[in-house]
Amino acid sequence: MLLDPFGGLAGDMLLGGLLDLAGDRLDWLRTELGSLGLHDWSLEVEASERRHLGCTRAIFHVPHEHAHRHLPEIRDRIVASSMPARAKAKAVLAFELLADAEARVHRIPIDHVHFHEVGAADAILDICACSLLLDALEVDELLCGPLPGGSGTIRCEHGDLPCPAPAVVNLLEDFEVLPGVGVGEMVTPTGAALLRAWGRALRPGELATTRGRAGYGAGTRETSVLRVTLSEVARAVDSSEFEHDQVAVLETHIDDESPERLAWVAERLFVIGALDVAFTPLTMKKGRPAVGLTAIVPTRLREQATALLLRESTALGVREQIVGRTILPRRISTVTTAWGEVRVKWAGGRARPEFEDLAAIAREHGLTLHAVERAVLQACEASP
């Protein structure tokens, strides 16, 4: 199932979206939740509208509770229920992940964590209800792209906390979170725990094929809406052959720089660790010939490379973007030839001799580069 959290992510929003897809299971859902042994609760489901989109809103009404719950009590309550085995396991996992996140925030052992807002009856009902419906819809996993990080602070029992909440930051450490996107709290601990227990981040290059209509779940605020879509996700080719990461792509257009200086800038970029540097001929304003300089660098070097471009060239600005990259796994080995050891890069089952080693042999022995390369590739085929 694909999540589109353009209006945030919370337990009640996910539940509303799931009920938008499976409203005919409402009576069954109430019966299953009744086995949790929580008293005097009710589930209200109503049609709503958020951002001019028709949505379903799910609201649990529970009595006020003074006592805080601990993880063992919540786990025992879920395990003792009549919920299906997979739904039980995922609901328990969500609370265990949440307890671990809170323990890291407060720097205490996990068994010392006591839940406040997320241990209340409505949070237990949210997590269990979502797990029941995800299991009933035969959802294998939740897949999610970038999440809005929100802004400002959150008022809770601990006082004012930054957005996103510290526990949410821990829960979403494997996901892409966009700081400052959205007003206030955009992802709640309950929503983050469900996403982590049931899903993972959508990987670059994955293709989603819709299997049915989309469901929309409404949250408390007028802008809070979550879209859920039953989808099959696959890659165009076998993803097990590839590795995935992110790189920074830096670009600038220059019409007043000498070729010598441009070559110098490229050299300095490679010295600090650029993955590639390319020049493209351009025609800029007033018909001026110019070049487009594109540098691909690891994300950790983005600021350093940008500063170098602005310091070492006449560029007045640099455009940048972070992009996903799919790469073949690589390794470097050496092969023995009649001229000595030659370094070879292996990727995708293909051997690529290092150019500098080939050139050195060709110069020393008065051979053509093609002849040396052919001999080295034959040595690669013979090597284990």
C-alpha atoms as one frame of an Amber mdcrd trajectory, in Angstrom:
protein
   0.000   0.000   0.000   1.285   3.425  -0.967   0.934   6.335   1.488   0.853
   9.917   0.283   1.204  12.035   3.454   0.843  15.430   1.769  -1.367  16.565
   4.646   0.445  14.681   7.409   0.309  11.253   9.010  -1.485  10.199  12.188
  -3.173   7.069  13.463  -6.685   8.436  13.013  -5.860   9.648   9.480  -4.563
   6.222   8.463  -7.621   4.566  10.002  -9.923   6.945   8.131  -8.170   6.184
   4.843  -8.417   2.432   5.429 -12.106   2.671   6.298 -12.588   4.753   3.142
 -11.425   1.633   1.288 -13.070  -0.956   3.530 -16.097   0.657   5.149 -18.042
  -2.607   4.877 -15.809  -4.091   7.607 -16.862  -1.587  10.257 -19.036  -3.963
  12.311 -16.338  -6.646  12.205 -13.751  -4.052  13.290 -15.819  -3.009  16.319
 -16.203  -6.649  17.350 -12.468  -7.363  17.129 -11.572  -4.202  19.058 -14.037
  -5.200  21.754 -11.776  -8.126  22.671  -9.075  -5.711  23.900 -10.949  -5.307
  27.176 -11.104  -1.501  27.052 -14.294  -0.066  28.499 -16.847   2.537  27.486
 -15.386   3.432  24.097 -17.141   4.031  20.814 -16.031   4.511  17.216 -17.669
   7.255  15.168 -17.135   7.184  11.396 -18.332  10.088   9.285 -17.951  11.547
   5.809 -15.836  14.682   5.845 -13.996  17.074   3.560 -10.401  18.228   3.665
  -8.778  20.465   1.016 -11.922  20.035  -1.112 -11.429  16.251  -1.073 -14.088
  13.836   0.136 -12.648  11.892   3.093 -13.590   9.516   5.878 -12.981  10.588
   9.449 -12.674   8.017  12.236 -12.994   9.215  15.831 -12.649   7.074  18.952
 -14.547   8.383  21.968 -13.006   7.129  25.214 -13.441   8.127  28.869 -10.736
  10.260  30.465  -7.997   8.179  32.059  -5.678   9.310  34.850  -3.246   6.377
  34.965  -0.431   5.885  32.463   0.127   2.529  30.833   3.413   0.683  30.443
   4.518  -1.506  27.563   3.944  -4.891  29.303   0.302  -4.041  30.039  -0.361
  -2.903  26.478   1.399  -5.957  25.035  -0.537  -8.373  27.270  -3.838  -6.735
  26.379  -3.187  -7.096  22.641  -1.881 -10.663  22.888  -4.957 -11.734  24.902
  -7.368 -10.308  22.308  -9.058 -12.239  19.489  -7.184 -10.281  16.809  -5.596
 -12.333  13.983  -1.977 -13.328  14.623  -0.373 -10.945  12.097  -2.449  -7.985
  13.252  -1.472  -8.738  16.869   2.224  -8.993  16.011   2.253  -5.722  14.083
   0.322  -3.816  16.769   2.702  -5.080  19.463   5.677  -4.168  17.257   4.359
  -0.630  16.829   4.279  -0.140  20.605   7.691  -1.771  21.064   9.190   0.572
  18.465   7.516   3.502  20.166   8.848   2.425  23.581  12.363   2.110  22.149
  12.113   5.583  20.592  10.930   7.119  23.880  13.652   5.288  25.817  16.312
   6.808  23.567  14.795  10.279  23.951  14.759  10.100  27.763  17.924   7.932
  27.982  16.323   5.334  30.192  15.897   1.545  29.887  12.977   0.526  27.681
  11.170  -1.197  30.560  11.120   2.120  32.476   9.147   3.894  29.757   5.587
   4.811  30.663   3.333   6.120  27.928   1.405   9.360  28.177  -0.752  10.395
  25.231   0.204   7.356  23.139  -0.663   4.955  25.939  -4.215   6.231  26.173
  -7.104   4.019  25.111  -7.708   5.897  21.847  -4.067   5.364  20.754  -4.316
   1.637  21.507  -7.547   1.486  19.524  -6.015   3.447  16.619  -2.983   1.174
  16.331  -4.998  -2.033  16.701  -7.739  -0.885  14.308  -5.198   0.058  11.614
  -3.391  -3.256  12.065  -6.651  -5.176  11.788  -7.656  -3.442   8.556  -4.191
  -3.679   6.986  -4.211  -7.406   7.707  -7.763  -7.809   6.375  -6.860  -5.925
   3.179  -3.877  -8.293   2.771  -1.426  -5.404   2.717   2.141  -6.687   2.723
   3.760  -3.393   3.641   3.217   0.352   3.732   5.441   2.320   1.376   5.969
   6.026   1.899   7.903   8.793   0.168   9.064  12.049   1.824   7.141  13.078
   4.949   6.387  16.674   6.002   8.459  17.586   9.054   6.208  20.378  10.298
   7.319  23.507  12.135   7.120  25.196  15.509   6.516  23.339  18.750   4.088
  20.761  20.146   2.350  21.129  23.503   2.250  17.806  25.351   2.544  16.418
  28.875   6.324  16.873  28.804   5.891  20.555  27.894   6.725  22.219  24.586
   8.634  19.958  22.218  10.075  20.763  18.779   8.479  19.550  15.538   8.829
  16.774  14.684   8.671  15.324  18.199  11.933  13.672  19.351  10.341  10.213
  19.414   9.067  10.732  15.858  12.591  11.656  14.706  13.850   8.340  16.096
  11.011   6.365  14.527  11.552   7.925  11.098  15.347   7.684  10.994  15.145
   5.482   7.852  12.669   7.792   6.094  13.078  11.106   4.294  11.620  13.946
   6.376  11.290  17.466   4.935  12.044  20.043   7.672   9.749  23.049   7.796
   7.142  21.583   5.452   3.704  22.047   7.009   2.525  24.055   9.981   2.690
  22.536  13.455   2.815  18.780  14.054   2.524  16.905  10.756   3.498  13.380
  11.841   2.337  12.012  15.193   4.114   9.296  17.219   1.195   6.913  16.579
   1.360   7.476  12.828   5.144   7.107  12.781   5.023   3.888  14.836   2.437
   2.340  12.497   4.490   3.308   9.440   7.674   1.862  10.931   5.972  -1.364
  12.067   4.185  -1.973   8.775   6.385  -0.339   6.194   9.509   1.235   4.802
  10.634   4.179   2.707   9.910   4.067  -1.012  13.199   3.432  -2.816  14.405
   5.401  -5.863  13.271   3.794  -9.096  10.429   1.728  -7.635   7.276   1.650
  -9.738   3.815   1.614  -8.145   0.873   0.094 -10.021  -2.534   0.941  -8.575
  -4.777  -2.044  -7.752  -7.900  -0.076  -6.818  -9.260   3.295  -5.868  -7.571
   5.600  -3.395  -8.845   6.167   0.126  -8.663   9.505   1.942  -8.462   9.798
   5.708  -9.246  13.059   7.489  -7.413  14.338  10.551  -8.398  16.853  13.186
  -7.281  19.994  11.346  -8.903  21.327   8.186  -5.681  20.715   6.228  -5.021
  17.213   7.598  -5.614  14.518   4.992  -3.818  11.299   4.069  -4.188   9.372
   0.808  -3.779   5.580   0.819  -3.674   3.505  -2.374  -3.621  -0.242  -2.801
  -0.632  -0.745  -5.074   1.827  -3.288  -6.312   5.367  -1.993  -6.233   8.114
  -3.389  -8.405  11.268  -2.336 -10.166  11.636  -2.415 -13.922  14.486  -4.886
 -13.361  15.734  -7.065 -10.525  16.658  -4.621  -7.750  18.779  -7.205  -5.942
  21.564  -6.478  -8.449  21.738  -2.798  -7.559  22.654  -0.479  -4.739  20.880
   2.785  -3.966  22.041   6.067  -2.497  21.604   9.811  -2.864  23.935  12.401
  -4.377  23.982  16.182  -4.711  23.865  17.590  -8.248  25.361  21.099  -8.431
  24.974  23.211 -11.564  26.008  26.667 -12.722  26.257  28.513 -16.073  29.404
  30.554 -16.778  30.089  32.900 -19.720  33.180  34.783 -18.530  35.701  32.144
 -17.485  38.819  30.859 -19.262  39.184  27.158 -20.183  42.309  26.931 -17.999
  40.409  28.090 -14.925  37.493  25.757 -15.654  39.912  22.830 -15.832  41.393
  23.980 -12.519  37.931  24.074 -10.892  37.202  20.540 -12.119  40.529  19.323
 -10.745  39.848  20.874  -7.320  36.375  19.313  -7.235  37.844  15.872  -7.861
  40.440  16.471  -5.137  37.729  17.018  -2.490  35.827  13.914  -3.617  33.495
  14.809  -6.490  32.065  11.765  -8.245  31.943  13.467 -11.650  32.327  16.887
 -13.256  30.964  17.710 -16.724  30.934  20.748 -19.029  28.171  21.456 -21.564
  28.390  24.131 -24.307  25.642  26.749 -24.017  24.494  29.974 -25.610  23.413
  32.489 -22.980  21.884  35.956 -23.089  23.080  38.361 -25.774  24.281  35.357
 -27.786  27.302  34.760 -25.565  28.992  31.311 -25.794  29.142  29.774 -22.343
  29.484  26.480 -20.490  27.233  24.684 -18.072  29.226  23.135 -15.219  27.616
  20.155 -13.498  29.237  18.513 -10.481  27.949  15.331  -8.857  29.144  14.985
  -5.265  28.254  12.892  -2.183  25.603  14.695  -0.136  28.040  15.194   2.747
  30.244  17.302   0.425  27.435  19.505  -0.911  28.324  22.636   1.064  32.077
  22.217   0.558  31.705  21.764  -3.213  29.313  24.712  -3.489  31.754  26.947
  -1.614  34.579  25.809  -3.900  32.578  26.647  -7.037  31.761  30.132  -5.761
  35.323  30.739  -4.583  37.319  29.324  -7.511  35.149  30.366 -10.481  33.298
  33.459 -11.629  29.928  31.811 -10.908  27.533  34.052  -8.975  25.241  31.234
  -7.876  24.899  27.458  -7.809  21.717  25.449  -8.274  21.507  22.228  -6.315
  19.272  19.232  -5.868  19.451  15.943  -4.005  18.622  13.008  -6.276  18.339
   9.262  -5.876  20.938   7.133  -7.627  20.878   3.462  -8.622  24.332   1.942
  -9.077  25.915  -1.402  -9.780  27.961  -2.848  -6.893  31.658  -2.450  -7.642
  34.938  -3.946  -6.535  38.576  -3.393  -7.434  40.984  -6.295  -7.969  44.282
  -6.875  -9.754  45.123  -9.318 -12.534  48.563 -10.592 -13.468  49.748  -9.945
 -17.034  53.044 -10.317 -18.898  53.732  -6.668 -17.986  52.883  -6.983 -14.292
  49.822  -6.261 -12.128  46.928  -4.263 -13.585  44.044  -2.852 -11.551  40.564
  -3.816 -12.755  37.164  -2.453 -11.727  34.338  -5.024 -11.735  30.673  -3.961
 -12.009  27.665  -5.910 -13.252  29.871  -8.842 -14.218  31.942  -6.627 -16.519
  35.673  -5.984 -16.168  36.997  -2.456 -16.751  40.786  -2.147 -16.608  42.069
   1.099 -15.097  43.006   3.444 -17.941  46.128   4.821 -16.261  47.564   1.296
 -15.849  46.868   0.494 -19.511  48.397   3.779 -20.677  51.547   3.260 -18.586
  52.115  -0.189 -20.113  51.481   1.064 -23.648  53.987   3.911 -23.233  56.670
   1.762 -21.635  56.525  -1.062 -24.183  55.601   0.888 -27.321  52.263  -0.893
 -27.730  48.860   0.350 -28.820  46.343   0.976 -26.084  43.854  -1.404 -27.743
  46.382  -4.258 -27.767  47.141  -3.824 -24.070  43.451  -3.599 -23.140  42.613
  -6.725 -25.145  45.368  -8.701 -23.417  44.260  -7.525 -19.954  40.636  -8.468
 -20.632  41.760 -11.946 -21.729  43.666 -12.233 -18.444  40.462 -11.210 -16.608
  38.508 -13.991 -18.296  41.141 -16.521 -17.253  41.274 -15.281 -13.629  39.002
 -16.927 -11.034
